[in-house]
Amino acid sequence: MIQHCYESDIEHILKVHVTGDLGLDHSINRTVIDLLCNNVSVYALYDKEDFIGYFGDEAGTHLTGFFIMPQFRKTHKSKFWDTVVKHFNGNFKCGIYSKNLPARNFLIKSGCTLNKVDGPGMYFEYKENI
């Protein structure tokens, strides 16, 4: 699934992934290893038979990795985000690589608060239910 996503937007991945400068295969492998090592549950999202993207849940509290297929970014962002928020019951944290400006902008527009920038990482929080 990660390979399918990353291959759909190679230029983007090589520009914003933490190991993008090492190539697509390395970025795919790094993501899969990170998800496995951190025991992240990965959820695929579909609209009928169309694969929309995925998101990861680490310990029920962290959105760890997400991707929306390029052809659905304009039409399914809201549905994608609503699914993520519902999954986490309106409260979660998310860390992303600081070069990933599209993800940063998406998180901010979706109501996340930037808590801190620490080296190559940016850390966000979403709180709907306090």
Phi and psi in radians as a Rosetta constraint file:
Dihedral C 1 N 2 CA 2 C 2 CIRCULARHARMONIC -1.072 0.35
Dihedral N 2 CA 2 C 2 N 3 CIRCULARHARMONIC -0.770 0.35
Dihedral C 2 N 3 CA 3 C 3 CIRCULARHARMONIC -1.050 0.35
Dihedral N 3 CA 3 C 3 N 4 CIRCULARHARMONIC -0.809 0.35
Dihedral C 3 N 4 CA 4 C 4 CIRCULARHARMONIC -1.014 0.35
Dihedral N 4 CA 4 C 4 N 5 CIRCULARHARMONIC -0.786 0.35
Dihedral C 4 N 5 CA 5 C 5 CIRCULARHARMONIC -1.111 0.35
Dihedral N 5 CA 5 C 5 N 6 CIRCULARHARMONIC -0.917 0.35
Dihedral C 5 N 6 CA 6 C 6 CIRCULARHARMONIC -1.133 0.35
Dihedral N 6 CA 6 C 6 N 7 CIRCULARHARMONIC -0.632 0.35
Dihedral C 6 N 7 CA 7 C 7 CIRCULARHARMONIC -1.196 0.35
Dihedral N 7 CA 7 C 7 N 8 CIRCULARHARMONIC -0.348 0.35
Dihedral C 7 N 8 CA 8 C 8 CIRCULARHARMONIC -1.338 0.35
Dihedral N 8 CA 8 C 8 N 9 CIRCULARHARMONIC -0.255 0.35
Dihedral C 8 N 9 CA 9 C 9 CIRCULARHARMONIC -2.614 0.35
Dihedral N 9 CA 9 C 9 N 10 CIRCULARHARMONIC 1.017 0.35
Dihedral C 9 N 10 CA 10 C 10 CIRCULARHARMONIC -0.986 0.35
Dihedral N 10 CA 10 C 10 N 11 CIRCULARHARMONIC -0.823 0.35
Dihedral C 10 N 11 CA 11 C 11 CIRCULARHARMONIC -1.012 0.35
Dihedral N 11 CA 11 C 11 N 12 CIRCULARHARMONIC -0.765 0.35
Dihedral C 11 N 12 CA 12 C 12 CIRCULARHARMONIC -1.085 0.35
Dihedral N 12 CA 12 C 12 N 13 CIRCULARHARMONIC -0.841 0.35
Dihedral C 12 N 13 CA 13 C 13 CIRCULARHARMONIC -1.058 0.35
Dihedral N 13 CA 13 C 13 N 14 CIRCULARHARMONIC -0.794 0.35
Dihedral C 13 N 14 CA 14 C 14 CIRCULARHARMONIC -1.133 0.35
Dihedral N 14 CA 14 C 14 N 15 CIRCULARHARMONIC -0.446 0.35
Dihedral C 14 N 15 CA 15 C 15 CIRCULARHARMONIC -1.481 0.35
Dihedral N 15 CA 15 C 15 N 16 CIRCULARHARMONIC -0.639 0.35
Dihedral C 15 N 16 CA 16 C 16 CIRCULARHARMONIC -1.981 0.35
Dihedral N 16 CA 16 C 16 N 17 CIRCULARHARMONIC -0.224 0.35
Dihedral C 16 N 17 CA 17 C 17 CIRCULARHARMONIC -1.312 0.35
Dihedral N 17 CA 17 C 17 N 18 CIRCULARHARMONIC 2.542 0.35
Dihedral C 17 N 18 CA 18 C 18 CIRCULARHARMONIC -0.971 0.35
Dihedral N 18 CA 18 C 18 N 19 CIRCULARHARMONIC -0.531 0.35
Dihedral C 18 N 19 CA 19 C 19 CIRCULARHARMONIC -2.057 0.35
Dihedral N 19 CA 19 C 19 N 20 CIRCULARHARMONIC 0.451 0.35
Dihedral C 19 N 20 CA 20 C 20 CIRCULARHARMONIC -0.998 0.35
Dihedral N 20 CA 20 C 20 N 21 CIRCULARHARMONIC -0.560 0.35
Dihedral C 20 N 21 CA 21 C 21 CIRCULARHARMONIC -1.183 0.35
Dihedral N 21 CA 21 C 21 N 22 CIRCULARHARMONIC -0.213 0.35
Dihedral C 21 N 22 CA 22 C 22 CIRCULARHARMONIC -1.679 0.35
Dihedral N 22 CA 22 C 22 N 23 CIRCULARHARMONIC 0.020 0.35
Dihedral C 22 N 23 CA 23 C 23 CIRCULARHARMONIC 1.829 0.35
Dihedral N 23 CA 23 C 23 N 24 CIRCULARHARMONIC 2.910 0.35
Dihedral C 23 N 24 CA 24 C 24 CIRCULARHARMONIC -1.121 0.35
Dihedral N 24 CA 24 C 24 N 25 CIRCULARHARMONIC -0.849 0.35
Dihedral C 24 N 25 CA 25 C 25 CIRCULARHARMONIC -1.035 0.35
Dihedral N 25 CA 25 C 25 N 26 CIRCULARHARMONIC -0.746 0.35
Dihedral C 25 N 26 CA 26 C 26 CIRCULARHARMONIC -1.115 0.35
Dihedral N 26 CA 26 C 26 N 27 CIRCULARHARMONIC -0.712 0.35
Dihedral C 26 N 27 CA 27 C 27 CIRCULARHARMONIC -1.119 0.35
Dihedral N 27 CA 27 C 27 N 28 CIRCULARHARMONIC -0.719 0.35
Dihedral C 27 N 28 CA 28 C 28 CIRCULARHARMONIC -1.088 0.35
Dihedral N 28 CA 28 C 28 N 29 CIRCULARHARMONIC -0.876 0.35
Dihedral C 28 N 29 CA 29 C 29 CIRCULARHARMONIC -1.087 0.35
Dihedral N 29 CA 29 C 29 N 30 CIRCULARHARMONIC -0.719 0.35
Dihedral C 29 N 30 CA 30 C 30 CIRCULARHARMONIC -1.063 0.35
Dihedral N 30 CA 30 C 30 N 31 CIRCULARHARMONIC -0.773 0.35
Dihedral C 30 N 31 CA 31 C 31 CIRCULARHARMONIC -1.107 0.35
Dihedral N 31 CA 31 C 31 N 32 CIRCULARHARMONIC -0.827 0.35
Dihedral C 31 N 32 CA 32 C 32 CIRCULARHARMONIC -1.080 0.35
Dihedral N 32 CA 32 C 32 N 33 CIRCULARHARMONIC -0.776 0.35
Dihedral C 32 N 33 CA 33 C 33 CIRCULARHARMONIC -1.100 0.35
Dihedral N 33 CA 33 C 33 N 34 CIRCULARHARMONIC -0.781 0.35
Dihedral C 33 N 34 CA 34 C 34 CIRCULARHARMONIC -1.037 0.35
Dihedral N 34 CA 34 C 34 N 35 CIRCULARHARMONIC -0.765 0.35
Dihedral C 34 N 35 CA 35 C 35 CIRCULARHARMONIC -1.116 0.35
Dihedral N 35 CA 35 C 35 N 36 CIRCULARHARMONIC -0.755 0.35
Dihedral C 35 N 36 CA 36 C 36 CIRCULARHARMONIC -1.185 0.35
Dihedral N 36 CA 36 C 36 N 37 CIRCULARHARMONIC -0.791 0.35
Dihedral C 36 N 37 CA 37 C 37 CIRCULARHARMONIC -1.137 0.35
Dihedral N 37 CA 37 C 37 N 38 CIRCULARHARMONIC -0.507 0.35
Dihedral C 37 N 38 CA 38 C 38 CIRCULARHARMONIC -1.707 0.35
Dihedral N 38 CA 38 C 38 N 39 CIRCULARHARMONIC 0.175 0.35
Dihedral C 38 N 39 CA 39 C 39 CIRCULARHARMONIC 0.941 0.35
Dihedral N 39 CA 39 C 39 N 40 CIRCULARHARMONIC 0.791 0.35
Dihedral C 39 N 40 CA 40 C 40 CIRCULARHARMONIC -1.476 0.35
Dihedral N 40 CA 40 C 40 N 41 CIRCULARHARMONIC 2.281 0.35
Dihedral C 40 N 41 CA 41 C 41 CIRCULARHARMONIC -1.483 0.35
Dihedral N 41 CA 41 C 41 N 42 CIRCULARHARMONIC 2.264 0.35
Dihedral C 41 N 42 CA 42 C 42 CIRCULARHARMONIC -1.927 0.35
Dihedral N 42 CA 42 C 42 N 43 CIRCULARHARMONIC 2.309 0.35
Dihedral C 42 N 43 CA 43 C 43 CIRCULARHARMONIC -2.040 0.35
Dihedral N 43 CA 43 C 43 N 44 CIRCULARHARMONIC 2.200 0.35
Dihedral C 43 N 44 CA 44 C 44 CIRCULARHARMONIC -1.578 0.35
Dihedral N 44 CA 44 C 44 N 45 CIRCULARHARMONIC 2.432 0.35
Dihedral C 44 N 45 CA 45 C 45 CIRCULARHARMONIC -1.960 0.35
Dihedral N 45 CA 45 C 45 N 46 CIRCULARHARMONIC 2.356 0.35
Dihedral C 45 N 46 CA 46 C 46 CIRCULARHARMONIC -2.245 0.35
Dihedral N 46 CA 46 C 46 N 47 CIRCULARHARMONIC 2.638 0.35
Dihedral C 46 N 47 CA 47 C 47 CIRCULARHARMONIC -2.094 0.35
Dihedral N 47 CA 47 C 47 N 48 CIRCULARHARMONIC 1.812 0.35
Dihedral C 47 N 48 CA 48 C 48 CIRCULARHARMONIC 1.036 0.35
Dihedral N 48 CA 48 C 48 N 49 CIRCULARHARMONIC -2.036 0.35
Dihedral C 48 N 49 CA 49 C 49 CIRCULARHARMONIC -1.703 0.35
Dihedral N 49 CA 49 C 49 N 50 CIRCULARHARMONIC -0.048 0.35
Dihedral C 49 N 50 CA 50 C 50 CIRCULARHARMONIC -1.454 0.35
Dihedral N 50 CA 50 C 50 N 51 CIRCULARHARMONIC 2.167 0.35
Dihedral C 50 N 51 CA 51 C 51 CIRCULARHARMONIC -1.318 0.35
Dihedral N 51 CA 51 C 51 N 52 CIRCULARHARMONIC 2.075 0.35
Dihedral C 51 N 52 CA 52 C 52 CIRCULARHARMONIC -1.615 0.35
Dihedral N 52 CA 52 C 52 N 53 CIRCULARHARMONIC -0.689 0.35
Dihedral C 52 N 53 CA 53 C 53 CIRCULARHARMONIC 2.841 0.35
Dihedral N 53 CA 53 C 53 N 54 CIRCULARHARMONIC -2.835 0.35
Dihedral C 53 N 54 CA 54 C 54 CIRCULARHARMONIC -2.547 0.35
Dihedral N 54 CA 54 C 54 N 55 CIRCULARHARMONIC 2.873 0.35
Dihedral C 54 N 55 CA 55 C 55 CIRCULARHARMONIC -2.565 0.35
Dihedral N 55 CA 55 C 55 N 56 CIRCULARHARMONIC 2.732 0.35
Dihedral C 55 N 56 CA 56 C 56 CIRCULARHARMONIC -1.963 0.35
Dihedral N 56 CA 56 C 56 N 57 CIRCULARHARMONIC 2.539 0.35
Dihedral C 56 N 57 CA 57 C 57 CIRCULARHARMONIC -2.095 0.35
Dihedral N 57 CA 57 C 57 N 58 CIRCULARHARMONIC 2.020 0.35
Dihedral C 57 N 58 CA 58 C 58 CIRCULARHARMONIC -1.870 0.35
Dihedral N 58 CA 58 C 58 N 59 CIRCULARHARMONIC 1.971 0.35
Dihedral C 58 N 59 CA 59 C 59 CIRCULARHARMONIC 1.106 0.35
Dihedral N 59 CA 59 C 59 N 60 CIRCULARHARMONIC 0.325 0.35
Dihedral C 59 N 60 CA 60 C 60 CIRCULARHARMONIC 1.288 0.35
Dihedral N 60 CA 60 C 60 N 61 CIRCULARHARMONIC 0.076 0.35
Dihedral C 60 N 61 CA 61 C 61 CIRCULARHARMONIC -2.242 0.35
Dihedral N 61 CA 61 C 61 N 62 CIRCULARHARMONIC -0.213 0.35
Dihedral C 61 N 62 CA 62 C 62 CIRCULARHARMONIC -2.239 0.35
Dihedral N 62 CA 62 C 62 N 63 CIRCULARHARMONIC 2.205 0.35
Dihedral C 62 N 63 CA 63 C 63 CIRCULARHARMONIC -1.344 0.35
Dihedral N 63 CA 63 C 63 N 64 CIRCULARHARMONIC 1.863 0.35
Dihedral C 63 N 64 CA 64 C 64 CIRCULARHARMONIC -2.028 0.35
Dihedral N 64 CA 64 C 64 N 65 CIRCULARHARMONIC 1.620 0.35
Dihedral C 64 N 65 CA 65 C 65 CIRCULARHARMONIC 1.531 0.35
Dihedral N 65 CA 65 C 65 N 66 CIRCULARHARMONIC 2.364 0.35
Dihedral C 65 N 66 CA 66 C 66 CIRCULARHARMONIC -2.767 0.35
Dihedral N 66 CA 66 C 66 N 67 CIRCULARHARMONIC 2.719 0.35
Dihedral C 66 N 67 CA 67 C 67 CIRCULARHARMONIC -2.752 0.35
Dihedral N 67 CA 67 C 67 N 68 CIRCULARHARMONIC 2.332 0.35
Dihedral C 67 N 68 CA 68 C 68 CIRCULARHARMONIC -2.005 0.35
Dihedral N 68 CA 68 C 68 N 69 CIRCULARHARMONIC 2.256 0.35
Dihedral C 68 N 69 CA 69 C 69 CIRCULARHARMONIC -0.996 0.35
Dihedral N 69 CA 69 C 69 N 70 CIRCULARHARMONIC 2.445 0.35
Dihedral C 69 N 70 CA 70 C 70 CIRCULARHARMONIC -0.905 0.35
Dihedral N 70 CA 70 C 70 N 71 CIRCULARHARMONIC -0.706 0.35
Dihedral C 70 N 71 CA 71 C 71 CIRCULARHARMONIC -1.242 0.35
Dihedral N 71 CA 71 C 71 N 72 CIRCULARHARMONIC -0.182 0.35
Dihedral C 71 N 72 CA 72 C 72 CIRCULARHARMONIC -1.982 0.35
Dihedral N 72 CA 72 C 72 N 73 CIRCULARHARMONIC 0.048 0.35
Dihedral C 72 N 73 CA 73 C 73 CIRCULARHARMONIC -1.114 0.35
Dihedral N 73 CA 73 C 73 N 74 CIRCULARHARMONIC -0.608 0.35
Dihedral C 73 N 74 CA 74 C 74 CIRCULARHARMONIC -1.424 0.35
Dihedral N 74 CA 74 C 74 N 75 CIRCULARHARMONIC -0.604 0.35
Dihedral C 74 N 75 CA 75 C 75 CIRCULARHARMONIC -1.657 0.35
Dihedral N 75 CA 75 C 75 N 76 CIRCULARHARMONIC -0.363 0.35
Dihedral C 75 N 76 CA 76 C 76 CIRCULARHARMONIC -2.164 0.35
Dihedral N 76 CA 76 C 76 N 77 CIRCULARHARMONIC 0.175 0.35
Dihedral C 76 N 77 CA 77 C 77 CIRCULARHARMONIC -1.029 0.35
Dihedral N 77 CA 77 C 77 N 78 CIRCULARHARMONIC -0.792 0.35
Dihedral C 77 N 78 CA 78 C 78 CIRCULARHARMONIC -1.130 0.35
Dihedral N 78 CA 78 C 78 N 79 CIRCULARHARMONIC -0.779 0.35
Dihedral C 78 N 79 CA 79 C 79 CIRCULARHARMONIC -1.115 0.35
Dihedral N 79 CA 79 C 79 N 80 CIRCULARHARMONIC -0.728 0.35
Dihedral C 79 N 80 CA 80 C 80 CIRCULARHARMONIC -1.022 0.35
Dihedral N 80 CA 80 C 80 N 81 CIRCULARHARMONIC -0.896 0.35
Dihedral C 80 N 81 CA 81 C 81 CIRCULARHARMONIC -1.116 0.35
Dihedral N 81 CA 81 C 81 N 82 CIRCULARHARMONIC -0.732 0.35
Dihedral C 81 N 82 CA 82 C 82 CIRCULARHARMONIC -1.026 0.35
Dihedral N 82 CA 82 C 82 N 83 CIRCULARHARMONIC -0.672 0.35
Dihedral C 82 N 83 CA 83 C 83 CIRCULARHARMONIC -1.153 0.35
Dihedral N 83 CA 83 C 83 N 84 CIRCULARHARMONIC -0.746 0.35
Dihedral C 83 N 84 CA 84 C 84 CIRCULARHARMONIC -1.092 0.35
Dihedral N 84 CA 84 C 84 N 85 CIRCULARHARMONIC -0.870 0.35
Dihedral C 84 N 85 CA 85 C 85 CIRCULARHARMONIC -1.039 0.35
Dihedral N 85 CA 85 C 85 N 86 CIRCULARHARMONIC -0.784 0.35
Dihedral C 85 N 86 CA 86 C 86 CIRCULARHARMONIC -1.099 0.35
Dihedral N 86 CA 86 C 86 N 87 CIRCULARHARMONIC -0.739 0.35
Dihedral C 86 N 87 CA 87 C 87 CIRCULARHARMONIC -1.009 0.35
Dihedral N 87 CA 87 C 87 N 88 CIRCULARHARMONIC -0.754 0.35
Dihedral C 87 N 88 CA 88 C 88 CIRCULARHARMONIC -1.575 0.35
Dihedral N 88 CA 88 C 88 N 89 CIRCULARHARMONIC 0.139 0.35
Dihedral C 88 N 89 CA 89 C 89 CIRCULARHARMONIC 1.028 0.35
Dihedral N 89 CA 89 C 89 N 90 CIRCULARHARMONIC 0.566 0.35
Dihedral C 89 N 90 CA 90 C 90 CIRCULARHARMONIC 1.434 0.35
Dihedral N 90 CA 90 C 90 N 91 CIRCULARHARMONIC 0.104 0.35
Dihedral C 90 N 91 CA 91 C 91 CIRCULARHARMONIC -2.508 0.35
Dihedral N 91 CA 91 C 91 N 92 CIRCULARHARMONIC 2.122 0.35
Dihedral C 91 N 92 CA 92 C 92 CIRCULARHARMONIC -2.894 0.35
Dihedral N 92 CA 92 C 92 N 93 CIRCULARHARMONIC 2.938 0.35
Dihedral C 92 N 93 CA 93 C 93 CIRCULARHARMONIC -2.053 0.35
Dihedral N 93 CA 93 C 93 N 94 CIRCULARHARMONIC 2.790 0.35
Dihedral C 93 N 94 CA 94 C 94 CIRCULARHARMONIC -2.656 0.35
Dihedral N 94 CA 94 C 94 N 95 CIRCULARHARMONIC 2.298 0.35
Dihedral C 94 N 95 CA 95 C 95 CIRCULARHARMONIC -1.993 0.35
Dihedral N 95 CA 95 C 95 N 96 CIRCULARHARMONIC 2.415 0.35
Dihedral C 95 N 96 CA 96 C 96 CIRCULARHARMONIC -2.379 0.35
Dihedral N 96 CA 96 C 96 N 97 CIRCULARHARMONIC 2.818 0.35
Dihedral C 96 N 97 CA 97 C 97 CIRCULARHARMONIC -1.243 0.35
Dihedral N 97 CA 97 C 97 N 98 CIRCULARHARMONIC 2.369 0.35
Dihedral C 97 N 98 CA 98 C 98 CIRCULARHARMONIC -1.081 0.35
Dihedral N 98 CA 98 C 98 N 99 CIRCULARHARMONIC -0.390 0.35
Dihedral C 98 N 99 CA 99 C 99 CIRCULARHARMONIC -1.316 0.35
Dihedral N 99 CA 99 C 99 N 100 CIRCULARHARMONIC -0.247 0.35
Dihedral C 99 N 100 CA 100 C 100 CIRCULARHARMONIC -1.475 0.35
Dihedral N 100 CA 100 C 100 N 101 CIRCULARHARMONIC 1.238 0.35
Dihedral C 100 N 101 CA 101 C 101 CIRCULARHARMONIC -1.105 0.35
Dihedral N 101 CA 101 C 101 N 102 CIRCULARHARMONIC -0.653 0.35
Dihedral C 101 N 102 CA 102 C 102 CIRCULARHARMONIC -1.047 0.35
Dihedral N 102 CA 102 C 102 N 103 CIRCULARHARMONIC -0.719 0.35
Dihedral C 102 N 103 CA 103 C 103 CIRCULARHARMONIC -1.169 0.35
Dihedral N 103 CA 103 C 103 N 104 CIRCULARHARMONIC -0.718 0.35
Dihedral C 103 N 104 CA 104 C 104 CIRCULARHARMONIC -1.026 0.35
Dihedral N 104 CA 104 C 104 N 105 CIRCULARHARMONIC -0.851 0.35
Dihedral C 104 N 105 CA 105 C 105 CIRCULARHARMONIC -1.090 0.35
Dihedral N 105 CA 105 C 105 N 106 CIRCULARHARMONIC -0.704 0.35
Dihedral C 105 N 106 CA 106 C 106 CIRCULARHARMONIC -1.085 0.35
Dihedral N 106 CA 106 C 106 N 107 CIRCULARHARMONIC -0.786 0.35
Dihedral C 106 N 107 CA 107 C 107 CIRCULARHARMONIC -1.105 0.35
Dihedral N 107 CA 107 C 107 N 108 CIRCULARHARMONIC -0.766 0.35
Dihedral C 107 N 108 CA 108 C 108 CIRCULARHARMONIC -1.141 0.35
Dihedral N 108 CA 108 C 108 N 109 CIRCULARHARMONIC -0.805 0.35
Dihedral C 108 N 109 CA 109 C 109 CIRCULARHARMONIC -1.098 0.35
Dihedral N 109 CA 109 C 109 N 110 CIRCULARHARMONIC -0.452 0.35
Dihedral C 109 N 110 CA 110 C 110 CIRCULARHARMONIC -1.529 0.35
Dihedral N 110 CA 110 C 110 N 111 CIRCULARHARMONIC 0.026 0.35
Dihedral C 110 N 111 CA 111 C 111 CIRCULARHARMONIC 1.814 0.35
Dihedral N 111 CA 111 C 111 N 112 CIRCULARHARMONIC 0.126 0.35
Dihedral C 111 N 112 CA 112 C 112 CIRCULARHARMONIC -1.389 0.35
Dihedral N 112 CA 112 C 112 N 113 CIRCULARHARMONIC 2.641 0.35
Dihedral C 112 N 113 CA 113 C 113 CIRCULARHARMONIC -1.882 0.35
Dihedral N 113 CA 113 C 113 N 114 CIRCULARHARMONIC 2.291 0.35
Dihedral C 113 N 114 CA 114 C 114 CIRCULARHARMONIC -1.328 0.35
Dihedral N 114 CA 114 C 114 N 115 CIRCULARHARMONIC 2.037 0.35
Dihedral C 114 N 115 CA 115 C 115 CIRCULARHARMONIC -1.555 0.35
Dihedral N 115 CA 115 C 115 N 116 CIRCULARHARMONIC -0.739 0.35
Dihedral C 115 N 116 CA 116 C 116 CIRCULARHARMONIC -2.858 0.35
Dihedral N 116 CA 116 C 116 N 117 CIRCULARHARMONIC 2.769 0.35
Dihedral C 116 N 117 CA 117 C 117 CIRCULARHARMONIC -2.043 0.35
Dihedral N 117 CA 117 C 117 N 118 CIRCULARHARMONIC 2.193 0.35
Dihedral C 117 N 118 CA 118 C 118 CIRCULARHARMONIC -2.326 0.35
Dihedral N 118 CA 118 C 118 N 119 CIRCULARHARMONIC 1.751 0.35
Dihedral C 118 N 119 CA 119 C 119 CIRCULARHARMONIC 1.051 0.35
Dihedral N 119 CA 119 C 119 N 120 CIRCULARHARMONIC -2.147 0.35
Dihedral C 119 N 120 CA 120 C 120 CIRCULARHARMONIC -1.484 0.35
Dihedral N 120 CA 120 C 120 N 121 CIRCULARHARMONIC 0.082 0.35
Dihedral C 120 N 121 CA 121 C 121 CIRCULARHARMONIC -1.994 0.35
Dihedral N 121 CA 121 C 121 N 122 CIRCULARHARMONIC 2.576 0.35
Dihedral C 121 N 122 CA 122 C 122 CIRCULARHARMONIC -2.098 0.35
Dihedral N 122 CA 122 C 122 N 123 CIRCULARHARMONIC 2.382 0.35
Dihedral C 122 N 123 CA 123 C 123 CIRCULARHARMONIC -2.129 0.35
Dihedral N 123 CA 123 C 123 N 124 CIRCULARHARMONIC 2.209 0.35
Dihedral C 123 N 124 CA 124 C 124 CIRCULARHARMONIC -2.055 0.35
Dihedral N 124 CA 124 C 124 N 125 CIRCULARHARMONIC 2.840 0.35
Dihedral C 124 N 125 CA 125 C 125 CIRCULARHARMONIC -2.451 0.35
Dihedral N 125 CA 125 C 125 N 126 CIRCULARHARMONIC 2.469 0.35
Dihedral C 125 N 126 CA 126 C 126 CIRCULARHARMONIC -2.117 0.35
Dihedral N 126 CA 126 C 126 N 127 CIRCULARHARMONIC 2.196 0.35
Dihedral C 126 N 127 CA 127 C 127 CIRCULARHARMONIC -2.301 0.35
Dihedral N 127 CA 127 C 127 N 128 CIRCULARHARMONIC 2.020 0.35
Dihedral C 127 N 128 CA 128 C 128 CIRCULARHARMONIC -1.895 0.35
Dihedral N 128 CA 128 C 128 N 129 CIRCULARHARMONIC -0.712 0.35
Dihedral C 128 N 129 CA 129 C 129 CIRCULARHARMONIC -1.911 0.35
Dihedral N 129 CA 129 C 129 N 130 CIRCULARHARMONIC 1.915 0.35
